[in-house]
């Protein structure tokens, strides 16, 4: 890249979970860690929870999706970002298909285009095997007890293409997200750190959720976190196949029968387009 280069972007969100979308199909884009941090910074850049960069896929998938957190690290999955990607691909004229197959650095999934502004995503089947999450444990279990400085915490652990810990709480509105979230995110049991979901089961078809995202902090919504919460709650035998997950930013319709992909449907919104100067 040259100092004079200017980057075209689209700002999008789903339920307040916001993204800077980059078209790396029509032009070559290769962000450094520092450039990703600057772009995601809400005071000195455009500002977002994650940067979503779409590029040509090498294999059978239609496109490659790359996800950058606000700290510049790269993630293998982002559920709401994936759904925004579907709308972005359509708006950019990159595809007219109703079904789109996406590859990330860690997984593959399918997008299905609904009416304007609504996209469904079939995220890859939840993986509870500790070595695949990755999570340090002797055997696969429904619950794991994590010891921290002053307390212990019982969690469910699962990979949705990225690692997740799910904690059951009585009232999500008063859950200590900002206190416990960072401690579990960086707990030694998660070698690659973890997203942390605080889950309230309001009914067999109703979940309430707040998520502390790895490398980001608490967000208004987290699609892969919602999928992880559904998978763990289903494993615990606490919910039905189809549920509504309510996050601070809004609601997602979810479905998982206990095997195969987790389906998630919800809104996407394009906020504005612009150009940003790369340092």
C-alpha positions in Angstrom: 0.0 0.0 0.0 1.1 3.6 -0.6 0.6 6.5 1.8 -1.9 8.1 -0.6 -4.2 5.1 -0.8 -7.8 5.7 0.2 -10.0 2.7 1.2 -13.7 2.6 0.2 -15.9 1.1 3.0 -19.5 0.5 3.9 -20.7 0.9 7.5 -23.3 -1.7 8.5 -24.9 -3.1 11.6 -27.2 -5.9 12.8 -28.9 -5.2 16.1 -26.3 -2.6 16.9 -23.4 -5.0 16.4 -21.6 -2.8 13.9 -19.1 -3.5 11.1 -16.8 -1.8 8.6 -17.3 -3.8 5.4 -14.5 -3.9 2.8 -14.7 -5.2 -0.8 -11.5 -7.1 -1.4 -12.9 -8.7 -4.5 -12.9 -5.7 -6.8 -9.6 -4.3 -5.3 -6.7 -5.8 -3.4 -6.8 -5.0 0.3 -4.3 -6.2 2.9 -4.7 -4.5 6.2 -1.9 -4.5 8.8 -2.7 -5.0 12.5 -2.2 -1.3 13.2 -4.4 -0.2 10.2 -7.2 -2.5 11.4 -6.9 -1.0 14.9 -7.0 2.6 13.5 -10.0 1.8 11.2 -12.0 0.2 14.1 -11.2 3.0 16.6 -14.4 5.0 17.4 -12.5 8.2 18.2 -9.7 8.3 15.5 -11.1 6.0 12.8 -14.5 4.9 11.4 -15.4 2.8 14.4 -16.9 -0.7 14.7 -17.0 -3.9 16.6 -15.4 -5.8 13.7 -14.0 -5.3 10.3 -15.3 -7.7 7.6 -13.1 -8.1 4.6 -14.5 -10.2 1.7 -12.0 -11.7 -0.8 -12.1 -14.3 -3.5 -12.1 -17.9 -2.2 -9.5 -20.4 -3.1 -11.7 -23.5 -2.9 -15.3 -24.4 -3.5 -16.7 -21.6 -1.5 -18.1 -18.5 -3.3 -16.2 -16.0 -1.1 -13.6 -15.8 1.7 -14.7 -13.7 4.8 -11.9 -12.4 7.0 -12.9 -10.9 10.4 -10.7 -8.4 12.3 -11.4 -7.4 15.9 -10.8 -3.9 17.3 -7.4 -4.9 18.7 -6.3 -5.9 15.2 -6.5 -9.7 15.8 -8.2 -11.9 13.3 -11.1 -14.2 14.2 -12.5 -17.2 12.5 -16.2 -16.4 12.7 -18.7 -13.6 13.2 -22.4 -14.5 12.9 -23.9 -11.0 12.6 -21.0 -9.9 10.4 -21.7 -12.9 8.2 -25.3 -11.9 7.7 -24.3 -8.3 7.0 -21.8 -9.8 4.5 -24.7 -11.4 2.6 -26.5 -8.0 2.2 -23.1 -6.3 1.3 -22.4 -8.8 -1.4 -25.8 -8.2 -2.9 -25.5 -4.4 -2.7 -22.0 -4.4 -4.2 -23.3 -6.5 -7.2 -20.9 -9.3 -6.3 -23.6 -12.0 -6.4 -27.3 -12.4 -7.3 -27.5 -15.9 -5.7 -30.1 -16.6 -3.0 -27.7 -19.2 -1.4 -24.0 -18.2 -0.9 -21.2 -20.4 0.6 -18.6 -18.6 2.6 -15.2 -19.7 3.8 -13.3 -18.2 6.8 -10.0 -19.1 8.3 -11.5 -21.7 10.5 -14.9 -22.8 9.1 -17.5 -22.8 6.3 -21.1 -21.8 6.3 -24.1 -20.9 4.1 -26.0 -17.7 3.8 -29.6 -17.5 2.5 -30.9 -14.2 1.2 -34.4 -13.3 2.4 -36.3 -10.1 1.7 -34.3 -6.9 1.5 -32.4 -6.3 4.8 -33.0 -9.9 6.1 -30.4 -12.6 5.9 -30.2 -16.1 7.4 -26.9 -17.8 8.2 -26.3 -21.5 8.8 -23.3 -21.5 11.0 -21.2 -24.7 11.1 -22.3 -27.4 13.6 -21.2 -26.6 17.2 -18.1 -28.5 18.3 -17.9 -29.5 21.9 -14.7 -31.4 21.7 -12.2 -29.5 24.0 -9.2 -29.9 21.7 -11.1 -28.3 18.9 -12.5 -25.3 20.8 -9.6 -25.1 22.0 -10.2 -25.6 25.7 -8.0 -27.4 28.2 -9.9 -30.3 29.8 -9.4 -34.0 30.4 -12.7 -35.0 28.9 -15.7 -33.5 27.2 -18.4 -32.4 29.7 -21.6 -30.4 29.9 -20.1 -28.1 32.5 -16.6 -27.0 33.4 -15.6 -25.2 36.6 -13.1 -22.4 36.0 -11.1 -21.1 39.0 -10.2 -17.4 39.0 -8.5 -15.3 41.7 -11.3 -14.9 44.1 -14.0 -17.2 42.8 -14.9 -20.1 40.5 -17.3 -20.0 37.6 -19.3 -22.9 35.9 -19.3 -22.6 32.1 -20.3 -24.5 29.0 -17.6 -24.5 26.3 -18.2 -24.8 22.5 -16.6 -23.7 19.2 -18.7 -22.0 16.5 -15.6 -21.5 14.4 -14.4 -19.4 17.3 -14.2 -20.3 21.0 -17.1 -19.6 23.4 -17.8 -19.9 27.1 -21.4 -19.7 28.2 -22.4 -18.9 31.8 -26.0 -19.4 33.1 -27.3 -16.5 35.1 -30.6 -15.7 36.8 -30.9 -12.2 35.5 -28.8 -11.1 32.6 -29.5 -7.4 33.2 -27.4 -7.4 36.4 -24.8 -10.0 35.3 -21.2 -8.9 36.0 -20.3 -8.9 32.3 -17.5 -6.2 32.6 -16.0 -8.0 35.7 -16.1 -11.7 34.8 -16.1 -11.3 31.0 -12.4 -10.2 30.7 -11.2 -12.8 33.3 -12.8 -15.7 31.4 -11.8 -14.3 28.0 -8.2 -14.6 28.9 -8.4 -17.6 31.2 -5.6 -20.1 30.8 -8.1 -22.9 30.0 -8.8 -21.1 26.7 -5.4 -21.0 24.9 -6.8 -18.7 22.1 -9.0 -16.7 24.5 -12.8 -16.9 24.4 -16.0 -15.0 23.7 -18.1 -15.1 26.9 -21.9 -15.3 26.9 -24.0 -14.5 29.9 -27.3 -16.5 29.4 -30.7 -16.2 31.0 -33.2 -18.9 30.1 -36.5 -17.0 30.2 -38.5 -20.0 28.8 -38.0 -23.1 26.6 -38.2 -20.9 23.5 -36.9 -17.6 25.0 -33.3 -16.7 25.8 -31.8 -13.5 27.0 -28.1 -12.9 26.3 -25.2 -10.5 26.8 -21.8 -11.2 25.3 -18.3 -10.1 26.1 -16.5 -10.6 22.8 -12.9 -11.7 22.5 -10.7 -8.8 21.5 -13.6 -6.3 21.5 -15.5 -6.2 24.8 -19.2 -6.2 25.4 -21.3 -5.6 22.2 -24.9 -4.9 21.6 -25.3 -8.3 19.8 -23.1 -11.3 18.8 -24.4 -13.8 16.3 -21.9 -16.5 16.9 -22.4 -15.9 20.7 -26.2 -16.4 20.2 -25.5 -19.7 18.3 -23.1 -20.8 21.1 -25.7 -20.0 23.8 -28.4 -22.0 21.8 -26.1 -25.0 21.4 -25.0 -25.1 25.0 -28.6 -24.6 26.4 -29.8 -27.4 24.0 -27.0 -29.6 25.3 -28.2 -28.9 28.8 -31.7 -29.9 27.8 -33.2 -26.6 28.7 -34.7 -25.3 25.4 -36.7 -26.4 22.4 -35.4 -26.6 18.8 -36.6 -23.1 17.8 -35.9 -20.1 20.1 -35.8 -16.4 20.1 -32.6 -14.9 21.5 -32.9 -11.3 22.9 -29.7 -9.3 23.1 -29.3 -5.7 24.1 -29.6 -4.6 20.5 -32.6 -6.7 19.5 -33.8 -10.2 18.6 -32.6 -13.1 16.5 -34.6 -16.1 15.4 -32.6 -19.3 16.0 -33.0 -23.0 15.3 -30.9 -26.1 16.2 -32.2 -29.6 16.4 -29.1 -30.9 18.3 -27.0 -31.7 15.3 -25.9 -30.0 12.1 -25.7 -26.2 11.5 -27.3 -23.6 13.7 -29.7 -21.4 11.7 -29.9 -17.7 12.6 -32.1 -15.1 11.0 -32.2 -11.4 11.6 -32.0 -7.9 10.2 -29.1 -6.1 8.5 -28.8 -2.4 8.1 -26.5 -0.3 5.8 -25.7 3.0 7.6 -23.4 4.9 5.3 -20.5 4.6 2.8 -17.3 6.5 2.7 -13.5 6.5 2.1 -10.8 6.3 4.7 -7.2 7.3 4.2 -4.6 4.6 5.0 -1.6 5.8 7.1 
